[in-house]
Amino acid sequence: MKYRDLFTPLHGEARELKRQCLIWSANHEHAVTSIDDDIHPQAKCVWLEFEGINVIHAYEKHWKTGEWKLVERKKGNIPLVNNNPFKPDSESVFPVNKRCINRPQCLW
């Protein structure tokens, strides 16, 4: 399953998703990835955004069933930052963050 597969358009909604999304792990590490990438096993939350509209669609993975569900729609832009905010020196679970070892944050 790809990140883009999480989005189910509402009736009449035909907007294009932005090419990048923000994923979160259980320990709040976050990473920017392509919407065409496979969903990483450690991803627990995904934020998707549309071109030309400032609305974030937040999806969460159910802790028991593993099924993804839309949990929130909110105004705003996705902060495109890769980091582990609570333990910057700890091992990263997302491969994209492993390239950022010598920097506390990688901005894309």
Secondary structure, DSSP 8 states (H G I E B T S, - for coil): -BGGGG----TT----B-SEEEEE-TT--EEEEETTSB--TT--EEEEEETTEEEEEEEEE-TTT--EEEEEEEES----EEB-SS-TTS--SSHHHHTTTTSS-EE-
